[in-house]
Amino acid sequence: MATTVKRKATSFRLPTDLLEGLRAEAQKQHRSVNNLVEVFLLESLYREPNATTLAAMAEVKSSAELDELTDENI
């Protein structure tokens, strides 16, 4: 069952070099610029780190002594 997402047109003023970069990236990913920007915004708004990632971030911020990552302990 397909659902329809309501969309509303809007406009943004972007630096020309940023817009050119977005166009190039959209072409690489076979997307429209609109779709690429929508994906970036959705990822930015809804990407929340899980508990393991949050714990790792806290560990790094606390300057705790971290284990060295080697092939043996991966």
PyMOL Python script that loads the backbone (N, CA, C, O; Angstrom):
from pymol import cmd

cmd.read_pdbstr("""\
ATOM      1  N   MET A   1       0.851  -1.167   0.000  1.00  0.00           N
ATOM      2  CA  MET A   1       0.000   0.000   0.000  1.00  0.00           C
ATOM      3  C   MET A   1       0.903   1.239   0.000  1.00  0.00           C
ATOM      4  O   MET A   1       1.680   1.439   0.934  1.00  0.00           O
ATOM      5  N   ALA A   2       0.806   2.048  -1.015  1.00  0.00           N
ATOM      6  CA  ALA A   2       1.611   3.256  -1.130  1.00  0.00           C
ATOM      7  C   ALA A   2       0.946   4.396  -0.369  1.00  0.00           C
ATOM      8  O   ALA A   2      -0.277   4.533  -0.365  1.00  0.00           O
ATOM      9  N   THR A   3       1.771   5.204   0.270  1.00  0.00           N
ATOM     10  CA  THR A   3       1.255   6.384   0.945  1.00  0.00           C
ATOM     11  C   THR A   3       1.785   7.618   0.229  1.00  0.00           C
ATOM     12  O   THR A   3       2.899   7.625  -0.294  1.00  0.00           O
ATOM     13  N   THR A   4       0.980   8.638   0.218  1.00  0.00           N
ATOM     14  CA  THR A   4       1.372   9.885  -0.421  1.00  0.00           C
ATOM     15  C   THR A   4       1.882  10.839   0.641  1.00  0.00           C
ATOM     16  O   THR A   4       1.229  11.056   1.662  1.00  0.00           O
ATOM     17  N   VAL A   5       3.043  11.403   0.396  1.00  0.00           N
ATOM     18  CA  VAL A   5       3.622  12.379   1.315  1.00  0.00           C
ATOM     19  C   VAL A   5       3.285  13.761   0.786  1.00  0.00           C
ATOM     20  O   VAL A   5       3.584  14.085  -0.363  1.00  0.00           O
ATOM     21  N   LYS A   6       2.668  14.568   1.621  1.00  0.00           N
ATOM     22  CA  LYS A   6       2.348  15.928   1.205  1.00  0.00           C
ATOM     23  C   LYS A   6       3.634  16.746   1.186  1.00  0.00           C
ATOM     24  O   LYS A   6       4.443  16.676   2.112  1.00  0.00           O
ATOM     25  N   ARG A   7       3.808  17.513   0.131  1.00  0.00           N
ATOM     26  CA  ARG A   7       4.985  18.361  -0.008  1.00  0.00           C
ATOM     27  C   ARG A   7       4.545  19.780  -0.303  1.00  0.00           C
ATOM     28  O   ARG A   7       3.485  20.012  -0.884  1.00  0.00           O
ATOM     29  N   LYS A   8       5.367  20.715   0.102  1.00  0.00           N
ATOM     30  CA  LYS A   8       5.084  22.113  -0.159  1.00  0.00           C
ATOM     31  C   LYS A   8       6.340  22.742  -0.749  1.00  0.00           C
ATOM     32  O   LYS A   8       7.443  22.538  -0.242  1.00  0.00           O
ATOM     33  N   ALA A   9       6.168  23.493  -1.802  1.00  0.00           N
ATOM     34  CA  ALA A   9       7.310  24.151  -2.442  1.00  0.00           C
ATOM     35  C   ALA A   9       7.851  25.258  -1.549  1.00  0.00           C
ATOM     36  O   ALA A   9       7.098  25.979  -0.895  1.00  0.00           O
ATOM     37  N   THR A  10       9.159  25.374  -1.540  1.00  0.00           N
ATOM     38  CA  THR A  10       9.827  26.442  -0.803  1.00  0.00           C
ATOM     39  C   THR A  10      11.088  26.806  -1.561  1.00  0.00           C
ATOM     40  O   THR A  10      11.487  26.098  -2.486  1.00  0.00           O
ATOM     41  N   SER A  11      11.703  27.880  -1.185  1.00  0.00           N
ATOM     42  CA  SER A  11      12.951  28.245  -1.855  1.00  0.00           C
ATOM     43  C   SER A  11      13.982  28.637  -0.806  1.00  0.00           C
ATOM     44  O   SER A  11      13.647  29.116   0.277  1.00  0.00           O
ATOM     45  N   PHE A  12      15.238  28.421  -1.158  1.00  0.00           N
ATOM     46  CA  PHE A  12      16.359  28.768  -0.310  1.00  0.00           C
ATOM     47  C   PHE A  12      17.365  29.536  -1.142  1.00  0.00           C
ATOM     48  O   PHE A  12      17.471  29.332  -2.351  1.00  0.00           O
ATOM     49  N   ARG A  13      18.082  30.393  -0.508  1.00  0.00           N
ATOM     50  CA  ARG A  13      19.201  31.055  -1.166  1.00  0.00           C
ATOM     51  C   ARG A  13      20.466  30.362  -0.685  1.00  0.00           C
ATOM     52  O   ARG A  13      20.776  30.350   0.506  1.00  0.00           O
ATOM     53  N   LEU A  14      21.181  29.794  -1.628  1.00  0.00           N
ATOM     54  CA  LEU A  14      22.396  29.051  -1.313  1.00  0.00           C
ATOM     55  C   LEU A  14      23.569  29.644  -2.086  1.00  0.00           C
ATOM     56  O   LEU A  14      23.389  30.173  -3.183  1.00  0.00           O
ATOM     57  N   PRO A  15      24.764  29.557  -1.517  1.00  0.00           N
ATOM     58  CA  PRO A  15      25.938  29.980  -2.281  1.00  0.00           C
ATOM     59  C   PRO A  15      26.035  29.144  -3.562  1.00  0.00           C
ATOM     60  O   PRO A  15      25.729  27.952  -3.556  1.00  0.00           O
ATOM     61  N   THR A  16      26.457  29.771  -4.643  1.00  0.00           N
ATOM     62  CA  THR A  16      26.489  29.075  -5.932  1.00  0.00           C
ATOM     63  C   THR A  16      27.394  27.854  -5.903  1.00  0.00           C
ATOM     64  O   THR A  16      27.087  26.845  -6.538  1.00  0.00           O
ATOM     65  N   ASP A  17      28.510  27.927  -5.175  1.00  0.00           N
ATOM     66  CA  ASP A  17      29.397  26.755  -5.127  1.00  0.00           C
ATOM     67  C   ASP A  17      28.755  25.598  -4.370  1.00  0.00           C
ATOM     68  O   ASP A  17      28.990  24.436  -4.701  1.00  0.00           O
ATOM     69  N   LEU A  18      27.944  25.906  -3.354  1.00  0.00           N
ATOM     70  CA  LEU A  18      27.236  24.844  -2.638  1.00  0.00           C
ATOM     71  C   LEU A  18      26.200  24.193  -3.548  1.00  0.00           C
ATOM     72  O   LEU A  18      26.078  22.969  -3.587  1.00  0.00           O
ATOM     73  N   LEU A  19      25.463  25.013  -4.273  1.00  0.00           N
ATOM     74  CA  LEU A  19      24.459  24.482  -5.199  1.00  0.00           C
ATOM     75  C   LEU A  19      25.113  23.631  -6.284  1.00  0.00           C
ATOM     76  O   LEU A  19      24.584  22.583  -6.653  1.00  0.00           O
ATOM     77  N   GLU A  20      26.252  24.072  -6.791  1.00  0.00           N
ATOM     78  CA  GLU A  20      26.970  23.284  -7.795  1.00  0.00           C
ATOM     79  C   GLU A  20      27.416  21.938  -7.213  1.00  0.00           C
ATOM     80  O   GLU A  20      27.336  20.908  -7.884  1.00  0.00           O
ATOM     81  N   GLY A  21      27.885  21.957  -5.959  1.00  0.00           N
ATOM     82  CA  GLY A  21      28.270  20.710  -5.297  1.00  0.00           C
ATOM     83  C   GLY A  21      27.086  19.778  -5.111  1.00  0.00           C
ATOM     84  O   GLY A  21      27.208  18.567  -5.296  1.00  0.00           O
ATOM     85  N   LEU A  22      25.937  20.339  -4.745  1.00  0.00           N
ATOM     86  CA  LEU A  22      24.726  19.525  -4.592  1.00  0.00           C
ATOM     87  C   LEU A  22      24.309  18.912  -5.922  1.00  0.00           C
ATOM     88  O   LEU A  22      23.923  17.745  -5.985  1.00  0.00           O
ATOM     89  N   ARG A  23      24.389  19.702  -6.977  1.00  0.00           N
ATOM     90  CA  ARG A  23      24.036  19.182  -8.300  1.00  0.00           C
ATOM     91  C   ARG A  23      24.956  18.034  -8.705  1.00  0.00           C
ATOM     92  O   ARG A  23      24.499  17.014  -9.222  1.00  0.00           O
ATOM     93  N   ALA A  24      26.249  18.207  -8.469  1.00  0.00           N
ATOM     94  CA  ALA A  24      27.216  17.163  -8.820  1.00  0.00           C
ATOM     95  C   ALA A  24      26.961  15.894  -8.017  1.00  0.00           C
ATOM     96  O   ALA A  24      26.990  14.794  -8.569  1.00  0.00           O
ATOM     97  N   GLU A  25      26.711  16.040  -6.712  1.00  0.00           N
ATOM     98  CA  GLU A  25      26.454  14.874  -5.866  1.00  0.00           C
ATOM     99  C   GLU A  25      25.146  14.195  -6.259  1.00  0.00           C
ATOM    100  O   GLU A  25      25.070  12.967  -6.289  1.00  0.00           O
ATOM    101  N   ALA A  26      24.127  14.977  -6.556  1.00  0.00           N
ATOM    102  CA  ALA A  26      22.845  14.414  -6.982  1.00  0.00           C
ATOM    103  C   ALA A  26      23.017  13.605  -8.262  1.00  0.00           C
ATOM    104  O   ALA A  26      22.440  12.527  -8.403  1.00  0.00           O
ATOM    105  N   GLN A  27      23.806  14.123  -9.186  1.00  0.00           N
ATOM    106  CA  GLN A  27      24.035  13.405 -10.441  1.00  0.00           C
ATOM    107  C   GLN A  27      24.777  12.088 -10.177  1.00  0.00           C
ATOM    108  O   GLN A  27      24.449  11.060 -10.770  1.00  0.00           O
ATOM    109  N   LYS A  28      25.777  12.122  -9.285  1.00  0.00           N
ATOM    110  CA  LYS A  28      26.518  10.895  -8.948  1.00  0.00           C
ATOM    111  C   LYS A  28      25.599   9.833  -8.368  1.00  0.00           C
ATOM    112  O   LYS A  28      25.759   8.643  -8.638  1.00  0.00           O
ATOM    113  N   GLN A  29      24.631  10.278  -7.564  1.00  0.00           N
ATOM    114  CA  GLN A  29      23.722   9.335  -6.896  1.00  0.00           C
ATOM    115  C   GLN A  29      22.453   9.066  -7.710  1.00  0.00           C
ATOM    116  O   GLN A  29      21.551   8.369  -7.245  1.00  0.00           O
ATOM    117  N   HIS A  30      22.387   9.612  -8.912  1.00  0.00           N
ATOM    118  CA  HIS A  30      21.207   9.448  -9.769  1.00  0.00           C
ATOM    119  C   HIS A  30      19.943   9.900  -9.055  1.00  0.00           C
ATOM    120  O   HIS A  30      18.925   9.207  -9.058  1.00  0.00           O
ATOM    121  N   ARG A  31      20.027  11.072  -8.446  1.00  0.00           N
ATOM    122  CA  ARG A  31      18.899  11.678  -7.731  1.00  0.00           C
ATOM    123  C   ARG A  31      18.679  13.080  -8.270  1.00  0.00           C
ATOM    124  O   ARG A  31      19.522  13.629  -8.980  1.00  0.00           O
ATOM    125  N   SER A  32      17.546  13.643  -7.927  1.00  0.00           N
ATOM    126  CA  SER A  32      17.338  15.067  -8.182  1.00  0.00           C
ATOM    127  C   SER A  32      17.972  15.835  -7.024  1.00  0.00           C
ATOM    128  O   SER A  32      18.190  15.290  -5.942  1.00  0.00           O
ATOM    129  N   VAL A  33      18.261  17.097  -7.271  1.00  0.00           N
ATOM    130  CA  VAL A  33      18.797  17.928  -6.183  1.00  0.00           C
ATOM    131  C   VAL A  33      17.784  17.984  -5.049  1.00  0.00           C
ATOM    132  O   VAL A  33      18.160  17.901  -3.879  1.00  0.00           O
ATOM    133  N   ASN A  34      16.506  18.123  -5.379  1.00  0.00           N
ATOM    134  CA  ASN A  34      15.462  18.167  -4.367  1.00  0.00           C
ATOM    135  C   ASN A  34      15.494  16.917  -3.485  1.00  0.00           C
ATOM    136  O   ASN A  34      15.447  17.012  -2.259  1.00  0.00           O
ATOM    137  N   ASN A  35      15.576  15.734  -4.128  1.00  0.00           N
ATOM    138  CA  ASN A  35      15.593  14.488  -3.372  1.00  0.00           C
ATOM    139  C   ASN A  35      16.844  14.380  -2.508  1.00  0.00           C
ATOM    140  O   ASN A  35      16.772  13.930  -1.364  1.00  0.00           O
ATOM    141  N   LEU A  36      17.985  14.789  -3.048  1.00  0.00           N
ATOM    142  CA  LEU A  36      19.235  14.730  -2.284  1.00  0.00           C
ATOM    143  C   LEU A  36      19.152  15.601  -1.036  1.00  0.00           C
ATOM    144  O   LEU A  36      19.515  15.165   0.056  1.00  0.00           O
ATOM    145  N   VAL A  37      18.676  16.830  -1.200  1.00  0.00           N
ATOM    146  CA  VAL A  37      18.545  17.735  -0.054  1.00  0.00           C
ATOM    147  C   VAL A  37      17.543  17.178   0.950  1.00  0.00           C
ATOM    148  O   VAL A  37      17.769  17.261   2.157  1.00  0.00           O
ATOM    149  N   GLU A  38      16.442  16.612   0.469  1.00  0.00           N
ATOM    150  CA  GLU A  38      15.447  16.017   1.362  1.00  0.00           C
ATOM    151  C   GLU A  38      16.064  14.879   2.180  1.00  0.00           C
ATOM    152  O   GLU A  38      15.830  14.782   3.384  1.00  0.00           O
ATOM    153  N   VAL A  39      16.846  14.025   1.529  1.00  0.00           N
ATOM    154  CA  VAL A  39      17.499  12.917   2.229  1.00  0.00           C
ATOM    155  C   VAL A  39      18.472  13.453   3.286  1.00  0.00           C
ATOM    156  O   VAL A  39      18.492  12.970   4.419  1.00  0.00           O
ATOM    157  N   PHE A  40      19.282  14.455   2.909  1.00  0.00           N
ATOM    158  CA  PHE A  40      20.225  15.046   3.871  1.00  0.00           C
ATOM    159  C   PHE A  40      19.497  15.620   5.081  1.00  0.00           C
ATOM    160  O   PHE A  40      19.924  15.420   6.218  1.00  0.00           O
ATOM    161  N   LEU A  41      18.414  16.324   4.840  1.00  0.00           N
ATOM    162  CA  LEU A  41      17.665  16.930   5.941  1.00  0.00           C
ATOM    163  C   LEU A  41      17.018  15.875   6.836  1.00  0.00           C
ATOM    164  O   LEU A  41      17.053  15.990   8.061  1.00  0.00           O
ATOM    165  N   LEU A  42      16.430  14.852   6.225  1.00  0.00           N
ATOM    166  CA  LEU A  42      15.820  13.783   7.018  1.00  0.00           C
ATOM    167  C   LEU A  42      16.862  13.060   7.871  1.00  0.00           C
ATOM    168  O   LEU A  42      16.621  12.778   9.044  1.00  0.00           O
ATOM    169  N   GLU A  43      18.016  12.761   7.281  1.00  0.00           N
ATOM    170  CA  GLU A  43      19.083  12.109   8.043  1.00  0.00           C
ATOM    171  C   GLU A  43      19.537  12.988   9.197  1.00  0.00           C
ATOM    172  O   GLU A  43      19.782  12.498  10.300  1.00  0.00           O
ATOM    173  N   SER A  44      19.647  14.263   8.947  1.00  0.00           N
ATOM    174  CA  SER A  44      20.093  15.190   9.978  1.00  0.00           C
ATOM    175  C   SER A  44      19.087  15.292  11.126  1.00  0.00           C
ATOM    176  O   SER A  44      19.472  15.354  12.293  1.00  0.00           O
ATOM    177  N   LEU A  45      17.816  15.308  10.791  1.00  0.00           N
ATOM    178  CA  LEU A  45      16.788  15.460  11.816  1.00  0.00           C
ATOM    179  C   LEU A  45      16.534  14.199  12.627  1.00  0.00           C
ATOM    180  O   LEU A  45      16.281  14.264  13.830  1.00  0.00           O
ATOM    181  N   TYR A  46      16.602  13.042  11.957  1.00  0.00           N
ATOM    182  CA  TYR A  46      16.129  11.826  12.611  1.00  0.00           C
ATOM    183  C   TYR A  46      17.201  10.817  12.962  1.00  0.00           C
ATOM    184  O   TYR A  46      16.887   9.760  13.508  1.00  0.00           O
ATOM    185  N   ARG A  47      18.463  11.112  12.663  1.00  0.00           N
ATOM    186  CA  ARG A  47      19.513  10.160  12.998  1.00  0.00           C
ATOM    187  C   ARG A  47      19.893  10.348  14.467  1.00  0.00           C
ATOM    188  O   ARG A  47      20.498  11.353  14.840  1.00  0.00           O
ATOM    189  N   GLU A  48      19.539   9.392  15.268  1.00  0.00           N
ATOM    190  CA  GLU A  48      19.874   9.437  16.683  1.00  0.00           C
ATOM    191  C   GLU A  48      20.796   8.262  16.994  1.00  0.00           C
ATOM    192  O   GLU A  48      20.494   7.125  16.630  1.00  0.00           O
ATOM    193  N   PRO A  49      21.900   8.521  17.653  1.00  0.00           N
ATOM    194  CA  PRO A  49      22.820   7.428  17.958  1.00  0.00           C
ATOM    195  C   PRO A  49      22.198   6.437  18.940  1.00  0.00           C
ATOM    196  O   PRO A  49      21.416   6.812  19.814  1.00  0.00           O
ATOM    197  N   ASN A  50      22.565   5.154  18.775  1.00  0.00           N
ATOM    198  CA  ASN A  50      22.054   4.138  19.696  1.00  0.00           C
ATOM    199  C   ASN A  50      22.852   4.176  20.998  1.00  0.00           C
ATOM    200  O   ASN A  50      23.808   4.941  21.127  1.00  0.00           O
ATOM    201  N   ALA A  51      22.454   3.353  21.950  1.00  0.00           N
ATOM    202  CA  ALA A  51      23.068   3.367  23.281  1.00  0.00           C
ATOM    203  C   ALA A  51      24.564   3.066  23.231  1.00  0.00           C
ATOM    204  O   ALA A  51      25.337   3.684  23.963  1.00  0.00           O
ATOM    205  N   THR A  52      24.982   2.137  22.390  1.00  0.00           N
ATOM    206  CA  THR A  52      26.396   1.797  22.278  1.00  0.00           C
ATOM    207  C   THR A  52      27.204   2.984  21.770  1.00  0.00           C
ATOM    208  O   THR A  52      28.283   3.276  22.285  1.00  0.00           O
ATOM    209  N   THR A  53      26.680   3.660  20.768  1.00  0.00           N
ATOM    210  CA  THR A  53      27.370   4.826  20.213  1.00  0.00           C
ATOM    211  C   THR A  53      27.430   5.952  21.231  1.00  0.00           C
ATOM    212  O   THR A  53      28.465   6.602  21.378  1.00  0.00           O
ATOM    213  N   LEU A  54      26.335   6.187  21.933  1.00  0.00           N
ATOM    214  CA  LEU A  54      26.327   7.222  22.964  1.00  0.00           C
ATOM    215  C   LEU A  54      27.352   6.937  24.055  1.00  0.00           C
ATOM    216  O   LEU A  54      28.030   7.850  24.525  1.00  0.00           O
ATOM    217  N   ALA A  55      27.468   5.662  24.463  1.00  0.00           N
ATOM    218  CA  ALA A  55      28.448   5.285  25.482  1.00  0.00           C
ATOM    219  C   ALA A  55      29.870   5.517  24.969  1.00  0.00           C
ATOM    220  O   ALA A  55      30.725   6.005  25.709  1.00  0.00           O
ATOM    221  N   ALA A  56      30.122   5.170  23.718  1.00  0.00           N
ATOM    222  CA  ALA A  56      31.450   5.381  23.134  1.00  0.00           C
ATOM    223  C   ALA A  56      31.779   6.869  23.051  1.00  0.00           C
ATOM    224  O   ALA A  56      32.912   7.274  23.314  1.00  0.00           O
ATOM    225  N   MET A  57      30.798   7.673  22.690  1.00  0.00           N
ATOM    226  CA  MET A  57      31.012   9.114  22.619  1.00  0.00           C
ATOM    227  C   MET A  57      31.324   9.689  24.001  1.00  0.00           C
ATOM    228  O   MET A  57      32.198  10.545  24.139  1.00  0.00           O
ATOM    229  N   ALA A  58      30.615   9.221  25.011  1.00  0.00           N
ATOM    230  CA  ALA A  58      30.857   9.678  26.376  1.00  0.00           C
ATOM    231  C   ALA A  58      32.252   9.271  26.835  1.00  0.00           C
ATOM    232  O   ALA A  58      32.937  10.039  27.509  1.00  0.00           O
ATOM    233  N   GLU A  59      32.671   8.062  26.469  1.00  0.00           N
ATOM    234  CA  GLU A  59      33.998   7.574  26.843  1.00  0.00           C
ATOM    235  C   GLU A  59      35.090   8.450  26.235  1.00  0.00           C
ATOM    236  O   GLU A  59      36.060   8.798  26.906  1.00  0.00           O
ATOM    237  N   VAL A  60      34.928   8.798  24.979  1.00  0.00           N
ATOM    238  CA  VAL A  60      35.918   9.644  24.310  1.00  0.00           C
ATOM    239  C   VAL A  60      35.938  11.032  24.937  1.00  0.00           C
ATOM    240  O   VAL A  60      37.009  11.592  25.173  1.00  0.00           O
ATOM    241  N   LYS A  61      34.758  11.588  25.208  1.00  0.00           N
ATOM    242  CA  LYS A  61      34.689  12.920  25.812  1.00  0.00           C
ATOM    243  C   LYS A  61      35.304  12.952  27.197  1.00  0.00           C
ATOM    244  O   LYS A  61      35.844  13.976  27.615  1.00  0.00           O
ATOM    245  N   SER A  62      35.227  11.835  27.914  1.00  0.00           N
ATOM    246  CA  SER A  62      35.745  11.795  29.282  1.00  0.00           C
ATOM    247  C   SER A  62      37.253  11.644  29.319  1.00  0.00           C
ATOM    248  O   SER A  62      37.859  11.670  30.391  1.00  0.00           O
ATOM    249  N   SER A  63      37.858  11.486  28.157  1.00  0.00           N
ATOM    250  CA  SER A  63      39.304  11.296  28.032  1.00  0.00           C
ATOM    251  C   SER A  63      39.778  10.036  28.741  1.00  0.00           C
ATOM    252  O   SER A  63      40.932   9.956  29.163  1.00  0.00           O
ATOM    253  N   ALA A  64      38.904   9.063  28.873  1.00  0.00           N
ATOM    254  CA  ALA A  64      39.274   7.795  29.483  1.00  0.00           C
ATOM    255  C   ALA A  64      40.320   7.108  28.609  1.00  0.00           C
ATOM    256  O   ALA A  64      40.377   7.326  27.398  1.00  0.00           O
ATOM    257  N   GLU A  65      41.133   6.288  29.234  1.00  0.00           N
ATOM    258  CA  GLU A  65      42.147   5.559  28.478  1.00  0.00           C
ATOM    259  C   GLU A  65      41.447   4.539  27.590  1.00  0.00           C
ATOM    260  O   GLU A  65      40.718   3.674  28.076  1.00  0.00           O
ATOM    261  N   LEU A  66      41.670   4.646  26.300  1.00  0.00           N
ATOM    262  CA  LEU A  66      40.988   3.792  25.346  1.00  0.00           C
ATOM    263  C   LEU A  66      41.885   2.661  24.896  1.00  0.00           C
ATOM    264  O   LEU A  66      43.105   2.814  24.839  1.00  0.00           O
ATOM    265  N   ASP A  67      41.280   1.515  24.572  1.00  0.00           N
ATOM    266  CA  ASP A  67      42.027   0.376  24.044  1.00  0.00           C
ATOM    267  C   ASP A  67      42.448   0.656  22.605  1.00  0.00           C
ATOM    268  O   ASP A  67      41.724   1.305  21.850  1.00  0.00           O
ATOM    269  N   GLU A  68      43.618   0.162  22.240  1.00  0.00           N
ATOM    270  CA  GLU A  68      44.067   0.295  20.861  1.00  0.00           C
ATOM    271  C   GLU A  68      43.308  -0.687  20.003  1.00  0.00           C
ATOM    272  O   GLU A  68      43.132  -1.844  20.386  1.00  0.00           O
ATOM    273  N   LEU A  69      42.858  -0.241  18.852  1.00  0.00           N
ATOM    274  CA  LEU A  69      42.125  -1.089  17.938  1.00  0.00           C
ATOM    275  C   LEU A  69      43.119  -1.802  17.031  1.00  0.00           C
ATOM    276  O   LEU A  69      43.854  -1.169  16.274  1.00  0.00           O
ATOM    277  N   THR A  70      43.131  -3.124  17.120  1.00  0.00           N
ATOM    278  CA  THR A  70      44.033  -3.936  16.289  1.00  0.00           C
ATOM    279  C   THR A  70      43.227  -5.009  15.588  1.00  0.00           C
ATOM    280  O   THR A  70      42.055  -5.215  15.904  1.00  0.00           O
ATOM    281  N   ASP A  71      43.844  -5.696  14.637  1.00  0.00           N
ATOM    282  CA  ASP A  71      43.159  -6.782  13.940  1.00  0.00           C
ATOM    283  C   ASP A  71      42.741  -7.882  14.899  1.00  0.00           C
ATOM    284  O   ASP A  71      41.727  -8.543  14.676  1.00  0.00           O
ATOM    285  N   GLU A  72      43.508  -8.089  15.962  1.00  0.00           N
ATOM    286  CA  GLU A  72      43.219  -9.166  16.924  1.00  0.00           C
ATOM    287  C   GLU A  72      41.977  -8.896  17.765  1.00  0.00           C
ATOM    288  O   GLU A  72      41.261  -9.831  18.124  1.00  0.00           O
ATOM    289  N   ASN A  73      41.713  -7.639  18.081  1.00  0.00           N
ATOM    290  CA  ASN A  73      40.570  -7.373  18.961  1.00  0.00           C
ATOM    291  C   ASN A  73      39.360  -6.793  18.227  1.00  0.00           C
ATOM    292  O   ASN A  73      38.463  -6.224  18.850  1.00  0.00           O
ATOM    293  N   ILE A  74      39.341  -6.938  16.917  1.00  0.00           N
ATOM    294  CA  ILE A  74      38.176  -6.495  16.140  1.00  0.00           C
ATOM    295  C   ILE A  74      37.140  -7.586  16.135  1.00  0.00           C
ATOM    296  O   ILE A  74      36.076  -7.424  15.538  1.00  0.00           O
TER     297      ILE A  74
END
""", "prot")
cmd.dss("prot")
cmd.show_as("cartoon", "prot")
cmd.util.cbc("prot")
cmd.orient("prot")
